Amino acid sequence: MREILKDKSFRLSIILTLVFLVTGFTLLHYELVEYGWAFFVLLPIVTGLSVGALPNKWWSIFGLIVGLVFTLVGLVTLGLEGAMCGLMSLGLLLPFVFLGALISHLI
């Protein structure tokens, strides 16, 4: 457990995921963007690209998943989104996040 917490890629991927997703939700909440391709396609791909560029791929992907789950649980807990919305959005977010990570890995 200490190894994973000391890994810079793991910590940085959690921070990047939280920053991107919280920023995206804030823009959505203040109606600067709408639900659509920018929120459910572009934002996850950019998040995946940034996390995929980190040196330790496996820990960074694990950190991405932890950050994604933490963000969605936080949104549901704070009452900003419903539980069903959080679960259903995973089906939209995960493929595009991993697509972005794959593109970053291939580049």
The first five atom37 places (N, CA, C, CB, O) and aatype in JSON, in Angstrom:
{
  "aatype": [12, 1, 6, 9, 10, 11, 3, 11, 15, 13, 1, 10, 15, 9, 9, 10, 16, 10, 19, 13, 10, 19, 16, 7, 13, 16, 10, 10, 8, 18, 6, 10, 19, 6, 18, 7, 17, 0, 13, 13, 19, 10, 10, 14, 9, 19, 16, 7, 10, 15, 19, 7, 0, 10, 14, 2, 11, 17, 17, 15, 9, 13, 7, 10, 9, 19, 7, 10, 19, 13, 16, 10, 19, 7, 10, 19, 16, 10, 7, 10, 6, 7, 0, 12, 4, 7, 10, 12, 15, 10, 7, 10, 10, 10, 14, 13, 19, 13, 10, 7, 0, 10, 9, 15, 8, 10, 9],
  "atom_mask": [
    [1, 1, 1, 1, 1],
    [1, 1, 1, 1, 1],
    [1, 1, 1, 1, 1],
    [1, 1, 1, 1, 1],
    [1, 1, 1, 1, 1],
    [1, 1, 1, 1, 1],
    [1, 1, 1, 1, 1],
    [1, 1, 1, 1, 1],
    [1, 1, 1, 1, 1],
    [1, 1, 1, 1, 1],
    [1, 1, 1, 1, 1],
    [1, 1, 1, 1, 1],
    [1, 1, 1, 1, 1],
    [1, 1, 1, 1, 1],
    [1, 1, 1, 1, 1],
    [1, 1, 1, 1, 1],
    [1, 1, 1, 1, 1],
    [1, 1, 1, 1, 1],
    [1, 1, 1, 1, 1],
    [1, 1, 1, 1, 1],
    [1, 1, 1, 1, 1],
    [1, 1, 1, 1, 1],
    [1, 1, 1, 1, 1],
    [1, 1, 1, 0, 1],
    [1, 1, 1, 1, 1],
    [1, 1, 1, 1, 1],
    [1, 1, 1, 1, 1],
    [1, 1, 1, 1, 1],
    [1, 1, 1, 1, 1],
    [1, 1, 1, 1, 1],
    [1, 1, 1, 1, 1],
    [1, 1, 1, 1, 1],
    [1, 1, 1, 1, 1],
    [1, 1, 1, 1, 1],
    [1, 1, 1, 1, 1],
    [1, 1, 1, 0, 1],
    [1, 1, 1, 1, 1],
    [1, 1, 1, 1, 1],
    [1, 1, 1, 1, 1],
    [1, 1, 1, 1, 1],
    [1, 1, 1, 1, 1],
    [1, 1, 1, 1, 1],
    [1, 1, 1, 1, 1],
    [1, 1, 1, 1, 1],
    [1, 1, 1, 1, 1],
    [1, 1, 1, 1, 1],
    [1, 1, 1, 1, 1],
    [1, 1, 1, 0, 1],
    [1, 1, 1, 1, 1],
    [1, 1, 1, 1, 1],
    [1, 1, 1, 1, 1],
    [1, 1, 1, 0, 1],
    [1, 1, 1, 1, 1],
    [1, 1, 1, 1, 1],
    [1, 1, 1, 1, 1],
    [1, 1, 1, 1, 1],
    [1, 1, 1, 1, 1],
    [1, 1, 1, 1, 1],
    [1, 1, 1, 1, 1],
    [1, 1, 1, 1, 1],
    [1, 1, 1, 1, 1],
    [1, 1, 1, 1, 1],
    [1, 1, 1, 0, 1],
    [1, 1, 1, 1, 1],
    [1, 1, 1, 1, 1],
    [1, 1, 1, 1, 1],
    [1, 1, 1, 0, 1],
    [1, 1, 1, 1, 1],
    [1, 1, 1, 1, 1],
    [1, 1, 1, 1, 1],
    [1, 1, 1, 1, 1],
    [1, 1, 1, 1, 1],
    [1, 1, 1, 1, 1],
    [1, 1, 1, 0, 1],
    [1, 1, 1, 1, 1],
    [1, 1, 1, 1, 1],
    [1, 1, 1, 1, 1],
    [1, 1, 1, 1, 1],
    [1, 1, 1, 0, 1],
    [1, 1, 1, 1, 1],
    [1, 1, 1, 1, 1],
    [1, 1, 1, 0, 1],
    [1, 1, 1, 1, 1],
    [1, 1, 1, 1, 1],
    [1, 1, 1, 1, 1],
    [1, 1, 1, 0, 1],
    [1, 1, 1, 1, 1],
    [1, 1, 1, 1, 1],
    [1, 1, 1, 1, 1],
    [1, 1, 1, 1, 1],
    [1, 1, 1, 0, 1],
    [1, 1, 1, 1, 1],
    [1, 1, 1, 1, 1],
    [1, 1, 1, 1, 1],
    [1, 1, 1, 1, 1],
    [1, 1, 1, 1, 1],
    [1, 1, 1, 1, 1],
    [1, 1, 1, 1, 1],
    [1, 1, 1, 1, 1],
    [1, 1, 1, 0, 1],
    [1, 1, 1, 1, 1],
    [1, 1, 1, 1, 1],
    [1, 1, 1, 1, 1],
    [1, 1, 1, 1, 1],
    [1, 1, 1, 1, 1],
    [1, 1, 1, 1, 1],
    [1, 1, 1, 1, 1]
  ],
  "atom_positions": [
    [[0.82, -1.19, 0.0], [0.0, 0.0, 0.0], [0.87, 1.26, 0.0], [-0.94, 0.0, 1.2], [0.54, 2.24, -0.66]],
    [[1.97, 1.22, 0.74], [2.85, 2.38, 0.78], [3.47, 2.65, -0.58], [3.95, 2.19, 1.82], [3.72, 3.79, -0.95]],
    [[3.71, 1.57, -1.33], [4.3, 1.72, -2.66], [3.39, 2.52, -3.58], [4.6, 0.35, -3.28], [3.85, 3.39, -4.32]],
    [[2.12, 2.22, -3.52], [1.18, 2.91, -4.41], [1.02, 4.38, -3.99], [-0.19, 2.2, -4.4], [0.88, 5.25, -4.84]],
    [[1.04, 4.65, -2.7], [0.89, 6.03, -2.24], [2.13, 6.86, -2.51], [0.58, 6.05, -0.75], [2.04, 8.08, -2.64]],
    [[3.29, 6.22, -2.62], [4.52, 6.94, -2.92], [4.7, 7.17, -4.41], [5.71, 6.17, -2.38], [5.51, 8.0, -4.82]],
    [[3.95, 6.45, -5.23], [4.11, 6.57, -6.68], [3.58, 7.91, -7.16], [3.39, 5.41, -7.4], [2.41, 8.25, -6.95]],
    [[4.44, 8.66, -7.82], [4.08, 10.01, -8.28], [2.99, 9.96, -9.36], [5.32, 10.72, -8.83], [2.12, 10.83, -9.38]],
    [[3.04, 8.97, -10.24], [2.03, 8.86, -11.3], [0.64, 8.61, -10.71], [2.4, 7.72, -12.27], [-0.36, 9.16, -11.2]],
    [[0.57, 7.8, -9.67], [-0.72, 7.52, -9.03], [-1.31, 8.78, -8.43], [-0.56, 6.44, -7.94], [-2.48, 9.1, -8.66]],
    [[-0.5, 9.5, -7.66], [-0.99, 10.72, -7.01], [-1.36, 11.79, -8.04], [0.05, 11.27, -6.05], [-2.39, 12.45, -7.92]],
    [[-0.51, 11.95, -9.05], [-0.76, 12.97, -10.07], [-2.0, 12.64, -10.91], [0.45, 13.11, -10.97], [-2.74, 13.55, -11.3]],
    [[-2.23, 11.35, -11.19], [-3.42, 10.99, -11.97], [-4.7, 11.26, -11.19], [-3.36, 9.53, -12.38], [-5.71, 11.65, -11.78]],
    [[-4.68, 11.06, -9.88], [-5.85, 11.38, -9.07], [-6.11, 12.88, -9.11], [-5.67, 10.89, -7.61], [-7.24, 13.32, -9.27]],
    [[-5.05, 13.66, -8.95], [-5.19, 15.12, -8.97], [-5.7, 15.6, -10.32], [-3.85, 15.8, -8.64], [-6.62, 16.42, -10.38]],
    [[-5.12, 15.09, -11.41], [-5.56, 15.5, -12.75], [-7.02, 15.13, -13.0], [-4.68, 14.85, -13.82], [-7.78, 15.93, -13.54]],
    [[-7.4, 13.93, -12.6], [-8.79, 13.49, -12.8], [-9.75, 14.37, -12.01], [-8.95, 12.03, -12.38], [-10.77, 14.8, -12.54]],
    [[-9.42, 14.64, -10.76], [-10.3, 15.49, -9.95], [-10.39, 16.89, -10.52], [-9.8, 15.54, -8.51], [-11.48, 17.47, -10.58]],
    [[-9.27, 17.45, -10.94], [-9.28, 18.81, -11.49], [-10.12, 18.88, -12.76], [-7.84, 19.29, -11.78], [-10.97, 19.77, -12.9]],
    [[-9.9, 17.95, -13.7], [-10.65, 17.97, -14.95], [-12.13, 17.74, -14.73], [-10.11, 16.92, -15.91], [-12.96, 18.47, -15.28]],
    [[-12.49, 16.74, -13.93], [-13.91, 16.42, -13.76], [-14.64, 17.47, -12.92], [-14.05, 15.06, -13.12], [-15.78, 17.81, -13.23]],
    [[-14.01, 17.98, -11.89], [-14.66, 19.02, -11.08], [-14.8, 20.31, -11.89], [-13.85, 19.28, -9.78], [-15.82, 20.99, -11.81]],
    [[-13.78, 20.64, -12.68], [-13.88, 21.81, -13.55], [-15.0, 21.63, -14.57], [-12.54, 22.06, -14.27], [-15.79, 22.54, -14.8]],
    [[-15.06, 20.45, -15.17], [-16.13, 20.17, -16.14], [-17.5, 20.26, -15.52], [0.0, 0.0, 0.0], [-18.42, 20.84, -16.1]],
    [[-17.66, 19.69, -14.32], [-18.96, 19.75, -13.67], [-19.3, 21.17, -13.25], [-19.01, 18.83, -12.46], [-20.46, 21.57, -13.31]],
    [[-18.3, 21.95, -12.83], [-18.54, 23.35, -12.47], [-19.0, 24.15, -13.68], [-17.27, 23.97, -11.87], [-19.94, 24.95, -13.57]],
    [[-18.36, 23.94, -14.82], [-18.8, 24.61, -16.05], [-20.23, 24.21, -16.41], [-17.85, 24.29, -17.21], [-21.01, 25.04, -16.87]],
    [[-20.55, 22.95, -16.2], [-21.9, 22.46, -16.48], [-22.9, 23.05, -15.49], [-21.94, 20.92, -16.42], [-24.0, 23.45, -15.87]],
    [[-22.53, 23.09, -14.23], [-23.43, 23.59, -13.19], [-23.77, 25.07, -13.39], [-22.81, 23.39, -11.81], [-24.9, 25.49, -13.13]],
    [[-22.8, 25.85, -13.85], [-23.05, 27.27, -14.09], [-23.49, 27.55, -15.53], [-21.8, 28.07, -13.78], [-23.47, 28.69, -15.98]],
    [[-23.88, 26.5, -16.23], [-24.44, 26.55, -17.58], [-23.53, 27.23, -18.6], [-25.76, 27.26, -17.54], [-24.01, 27.92, -19.5]],
    [[-22.22, 27.02, -18.45], [-21.27, 27.5, -19.45], [-21.08, 26.47, -20.56], [-19.93, 27.83, -18.79], [-20.68, 26.81, -21.67]],
    [[-21.36, 25.21, -20.26], [-21.41, 24.14, -21.26], [-22.69, 23.35, -21.0], [-20.14, 23.2, -21.2], [-23.27, 23.44, -19.91]],
    [[-23.11, 22.6, -21.98], [-24.32, 21.79, -21.83], [-23.94, 20.32, -21.82], [-25.34, 22.1, -22.97], [-22.84, 19.94, -22.21]],
    [[-24.9, 19.49, -21.36], [-24.7, 18.06, -21.49], [-24.58, 17.77, -22.98], [-25.86, 17.24, -20.82], [-25.43, 18.18, -23.76]],
    [[-23.56, 17.08, -23.37], [-23.39, 16.78, -24.77], [-21.97, 16.32, -25.05], [0.0, 0.0, 0.0], [-21.29, 15.79, -24.18]],
    [[-21.55, 16.54, -26.3], [-20.25, 16.01, -26.72], [-19.09, 16.63, -25.95], [-20.06, 16.24, -28.21], [-18.1, 15.94, -25.69]],
    [[-19.17, 17.9, -25.58], [-18.07, 18.55, -24.86], [-17.89, 17.94, -23.48], [-18.3, 20.06, -24.74], [-16.76, 17.75, -23.02]],
    [[-18.99, 17.63, -22.82], [-18.92, 17.12, -21.46], [-18.67, 15.61, -21.41], [-20.2, 17.44, -20.72], [-17.9, 15.14, -20.58]],
    [[-19.33, 14.86, -22.29], [-19.24, 13.4, -22.22], [-18.24, 12.79, -23.19], [-20.57, 12.81, -22.48], [-17.96, 11.59, -23.08]],
    [[-17.69, 13.55, -24.12], [-16.72, 13.01, -25.07], [-15.38, 13.74, -24.94], [-17.26, 13.12, -26.5], [-14.36, 13.11, -24.67]],
    [[-15.38, 15.04, -25.14], [-14.13, 15.8, -25.17], [-13.43, 15.82, -23.81], [-14.4, 17.22, -25.63], [-12.23, 15.57, -23.75]],
    [[-14.14, 16.11, -22.74], [-13.55, 16.16, -21.41], [-12.94, 14.81, -21.0], [-14.6, 16.59, -20.4], [-11.82, 14.8, -20.5]],
    [[-13.63, 13.67, -21.18], [-13.0, 12.4, -20.83], [-11.78, 12.06, -21.69], [-14.0, 11.29, -20.94], [-10.82, 11.48, -21.19]],
    [[-11.81, 12.42, -22.98], [-10.66, 12.14, -23.83], [-9.45, 12.97, -23.38], [-10.99, 12.43, -25.3], [-8.34, 12.46, -23.34]],
    [[-9.67, 14.23, -23.06], [-8.57, 15.09, -22.58], [-8.05, 14.57, -21.25], [-9.05, 16.55, -22.43], [-6.84, 14.58, -21.02]],
    [[-8.92, 14.12, -20.38], [-8.49, 13.53, -19.11], [-7.66, 12.29, -19.36], [-9.7, 13.2, -18.23], [-6.62, 12.11, -18.73]],
    [[-8.1, 11.43, -20.26], [-7.34, 10.22, -20.59], [-6.01, 10.53, -21.22], [0.0, 0.0, 0.0], [-5.01, 9.86, -20.94]],
    [[-5.97, 11.55, -22.08], [-4.7, 11.95, -22.7], [-3.7, 12.42, -21.66], [-4.93, 13.05, -23.74], [-2.53, 12.04, -21.7]],
    [[-4.15, 13.23, -20.72], [-3.23, 13.76, -19.72], [-2.75, 12.68, -18.76], [-3.89, 14.88, -18.93], [-1.58, 12.66, -18.39]],
    [[-3.62, 11.78, -18.37], [-3.22, 10.7, -17.46], [-2.38, 9.67, -18.21], [-4.47, 10.03, -16.84], [-1.45, 9.1, -17.64]],
    [[-2.69, 9.42, -19.46], [-1.93, 8.46, -20.25], [-0.51, 8.9, -20.53], [0.0, 0.0, 0.0], [0.34, 8.08, -20.89]],
    [[-0.22, 10.19, -20.38], [1.13, 10.71, -20.63], [2.05, 10.53, -19.42], [1.06, 12.18, -20.99], [3.25, 10.79, -19.52]],
    [[1.51, 10.08, -18.3], [2.34, 9.88, -17.11], [3.24, 8.66, -17.28], [1.45, 9.71, -15.85], [2.9, 7.74, -18.02]],
    [[4.4, 8.65, -16.61], [5.38, 7.59, -16.86], [4.95, 6.18, -16.43], [6.63, 7.92, -16.17], [5.2, 5.23, -17.17]],
    [[4.32, 6.03, -15.29], [3.93, 4.71, -14.81], [2.48, 4.45, -15.2], [4.12, 4.58, -13.27], [1.56, 4.89, -14.5]],
    [[2.26, 3.74, -16.31], [0.93, 3.6, -16.9], [-0.07, 2.91, -15.97], [1.02, 2.82, -18.19], [-1.2, 3.38, -15.81]],
    [[0.32, 1.79, -15.35], [-0.64, 1.02, -14.58], [-1.11, 1.77, -13.35], [-0.04, -0.31, -14.17], [-2.3, 1.78, -13.04]],
    [[-0.18, 2.41, -12.64], [-0.58, 3.16, -11.46], [-1.37, 4.4, -11.84], [0.63, 3.54, -10.63], [-2.27, 4.81, -11.1]],
    [[-1.05, 5.0, -12.97], [-1.79, 6.19, -13.38], [-3.22, 5.83, -13.78], [-1.07, 6.9, -14.55], [-4.15, 6.59, -13.5]],
    [[-3.42, 4.7, -14.43], [-4.78, 4.27, -14.77], [-5.56, 3.92, -13.52], [-4.74, 3.06, -15.73], [-6.75, 4.23, -13.41]],
    [[-4.9, 3.27, -12.56], [-5.56, 2.96, -11.3], [-5.94, 4.25, -10.57], [-4.64, 2.09, -10.41], [-7.03, 4.35, -10.01]],
    [[-5.05, 5.24, -10.58], [-5.36, 6.53, -9.98], [-6.5, 7.24, -10.69], [0.0, 0.0, 0.0], [-7.31, 7.91, -10.05]],
    [[-6.57, 7.08, -12.01], [-7.66, 7.65, -12.8], [-9.0, 7.06, -12.36], [-7.44, 7.41, -14.3], [-9.98, 7.78, -12.19]],
    [[-9.02, 5.75, -12.17], [-10.26, 5.08, -11.74], [-10.64, 5.54, -10.34], [-10.09, 3.55, -11.78], [-11.82, 5.8, -10.08]],
    [[-9.67, 5.63, -9.45], [-9.94, 6.1, -8.08], [-10.48, 7.53, -8.11], [-8.65, 6.02, -7.21], [-11.45, 7.84, -7.42]],
    [[-9.86, 8.4, -8.9], [-10.33, 9.78, -9.0], [-11.71, 9.89, -9.6], [0.0, 0.0, 0.0], [-12.52, 10.71, -9.16]],
    [[-12.0, 9.07, -10.61], [-13.31, 9.07, -11.25], [-14.39, 8.62, -10.27], [-13.31, 8.17, -12.49], [-15.44, 9.26, -10.15]],
    [[-14.14, 7.54, -9.57], [-15.11, 7.04, -8.59], [-15.29, 8.05, -7.46], [-14.65, 5.67, -8.02], [-16.41, 8.3, -7.02]],
    [[-14.18, 8.63, -6.99], [-14.25, 9.62, -5.91], [-15.08, 10.83, -6.34], [-12.83, 10.07, -5.5], [-15.89, 11.34, -5.56]],
    [[-14.89, 11.29, -7.57], [-15.66, 12.43, -8.07], [-17.14, 12.11, -8.16], [-15.14, 12.87, -9.43], [-17.98, 12.9, -7.72]],
    [[-17.48, 10.96, -8.73], [-18.89, 10.59, -8.87], [-19.56, 10.36, -7.52], [-19.03, 9.35, -9.73], [-20.71, 10.75, -7.33]],
    [[-18.85, 9.72, -6.59], [-19.41, 9.52, -5.25], [-19.6, 10.87, -4.57], [-18.49, 8.61, -4.39], [-20.6, 11.07, -3.87]],
    [[-18.66, 11.79, -4.75], [-18.79, 13.12, -4.18], [-19.99, 13.87, -4.73], [0.0, 0.0, 0.0], [-20.71, 14.53, -3.98]],
    [[-20.22, 13.77, -6.05], [-21.37, 14.44, -6.65], [-22.69, 13.87, -6.13], [-21.32, 14.31, -8.17], [-23.64, 14.62, -5.89]],
    [[-22.73, 12.56, -5.97], [-23.96, 11.94, -5.45], [-24.15, 12.28, -3.98], [-23.91, 10.39, -5.65], [-25.26, 12.59, -3.55]],
    [[-23.07, 12.23, -3.2], [-23.15, 12.52, -1.77], [-23.57, 13.96, -1.51], [-21.82, 12.24, -1.11], [-24.35, 14.22, -0.59]],
    [[-23.05, 14.88, -2.3], [-23.4, 16.29, -2.11], [-24.77, 16.64, -2.67], [-22.36, 17.18, -2.75], [-25.24, 17.76, -2.51]],
    [[-25.41, 15.69, -3.33], [-26.74, 15.92, -3.88], [-26.75, 16.69, -5.18], [0.0, 0.0, 0.0], [-27.79, 17.2, -5.6]],
    [[-25.59, 16.79, -5.84], [-25.52, 17.51, -7.11], [-25.99, 16.65, -8.28], [-24.11, 17.99, -7.36], [-26.45, 17.17, -9.29]],
    [[-25.88, 15.34, -8.13], [-26.37, 14.39, -9.13], [-27.03, 13.23, -8.41], [-25.2, 13.88, -10.05], [-26.78, 12.99, -7.23]],
    [[-27.87, 12.52, -9.12], [-28.5, 11.34, -8.55], [-27.61, 10.12, -8.7], [0.0, 0.0, 0.0], [-26.69, 10.11, -9.53]],
    [[-27.87, 9.1, -7.91], [-27.06, 7.89, -7.95], [-27.15, 7.21, -9.31], [-27.49, 6.92, -6.85], [-26.16, 6.72, -9.84]],
    [[-28.35, 7.18, -9.87], [-28.53, 6.54, -11.17], [-27.78, 7.3, -12.26], [-30.03, 6.46, -11.52], [-27.21, 6.69, -13.16]],
    [[-27.78, 8.61, -12.18], [-27.04, 9.43, -13.14], [-25.55, 9.15, -13.05], [-27.32, 10.93, -12.9], [-24.88, 9.03, -14.08]],
    [[-25.02, 9.03, -11.83], [-23.61, 8.72, -11.64], [-23.23, 7.38, -12.22], [0.0, 0.0, 0.0], [-22.2, 7.26, -12.87]],
    [[-24.06, 6.37, -11.99], [-23.77, 5.05, -12.54], [-23.89, 5.01, -14.05], [-24.7, 4.02, -11.93], [-23.08, 4.38, -14.73]],
    [[-24.89, 5.67, -14.57], [-25.09, 5.65, -16.03], [-24.01, 6.47, -16.74], [-26.47, 6.19, -16.38], [-23.66, 6.15, -17.88]],
    [[-23.49, 7.49, -16.1], [-22.45, 8.29, -16.75], [-21.14, 7.52, -16.87], [-22.23, 9.58, -15.98], [-20.32, 7.83, -17.74]],
    [[-20.93, 6.53, -16.01], [-19.71, 5.72, -16.13], [-19.65, 5.02, -17.47], [-19.65, 4.69, -15.0], [-18.57, 4.87, -18.05]],
    [[-20.79, 4.58, -17.96], [-20.83, 3.92, -19.27], [-20.45, 4.86, -20.4], [0.0, 0.0, 0.0], [-19.97, 4.4, -21.44]],
    [[-20.65, 6.14, -20.22], [-20.24, 7.12, -21.22], [-18.8, 7.6, -21.02], [-21.18, 8.31, -21.19], [-18.07, 7.79, -21.99]],
    [[-18.41, 7.78, -19.77], [-17.1, 8.36, -19.48], [-15.95, 7.38, -19.67], [-17.09, 8.88, -18.08], [-14.94, 7.73, -20.28]],
    [[-16.1, 6.17, -19.16], [-14.98, 5.21, -19.17], [-14.43, 4.9, -20.56], [-15.42, 3.94, -18.54], [-13.21, 4.93, -20.73]],
    [[-15.26, 4.61, -21.56], [-14.68, 4.31, -22.87], [-13.88, 5.47, -23.45], [-15.78, 3.93, -23.85], [-12.84, 5.25, -24.07]],
    [[-14.34, 6.7, -23.27], [-13.63, 7.84, -23.83], [-12.38, 8.18, -23.03], [-14.56, 9.05, -23.88], [-11.38, 8.64, -23.59]],
    [[-12.41, 7.96, -21.72], [-11.21, 8.17, -20.91], [-10.13, 7.19, -21.34], [-11.53, 8.01, -19.39], [-8.97, 7.57, -21.52]],
    [[-10.5, 5.93, -21.49], [-9.51, 4.93, -21.89], [-9.09, 5.1, -23.35], [-10.06, 3.53, -21.68], [-7.97, 4.73, -23.71]],
    [[-9.95, 5.65, -24.19], [-9.55, 5.99, -25.55], [-8.47, 7.07, -25.53], [-10.76, 6.46, -26.37], [-7.48, 6.97, -26.25]],
    [[-8.66, 8.08, -24.71], [-7.66, 9.13, -24.57], [-6.34, 8.59, -24.03], [0.0, 0.0, 0.0], [-5.27, 8.98, -24.5]],
    [[-6.4, 7.7, -23.03], [-5.19, 7.09, -22.49], [-4.5, 6.23, -23.54], [-5.51, 6.25, -21.26], [-3.27, 6.22, -23.61]],
    [[-5.26, 5.52, -24.35], [-4.68, 4.7, -25.41], [-4.01, 5.56, -26.49], [-5.76, 3.82, -26.04], [-2.92, 5.23, -26.96]],
    [[-4.65, 6.64, -26.87], [-4.06, 7.56, -27.86], [-2.76, 8.11, -27.31], [-5.04, 8.72, -28.2], [-1.76, 8.17, -28.03]],
    [[-2.76, 8.52, -26.05], [-1.54, 9.06, -25.44], [-0.44, 8.01, -25.38], [-1.84, 9.58, -24.03], [0.72, 8.31, -25.62]],
    [[-0.81, 6.78, -25.08], [0.16, 5.69, -25.02], [0.76, 5.41, -26.41], [-0.49, 4.42, -24.46], [1.96, 5.17, -26.53]],
    [[-0.08, 5.44, -27.44], [0.39, 5.16, -28.8], [1.26, 6.28, -29.36], [-0.79, 4.91, -29.72], [2.15, 6.03, -30.17]],
    [[0.99, 7.5, -28.95], [1.79, 8.63, -29.43], [3.14, 8.6, -28.78], [1.08, 9.98, -29.16], [3.97, 9.47, -29.04]]
  ]
}
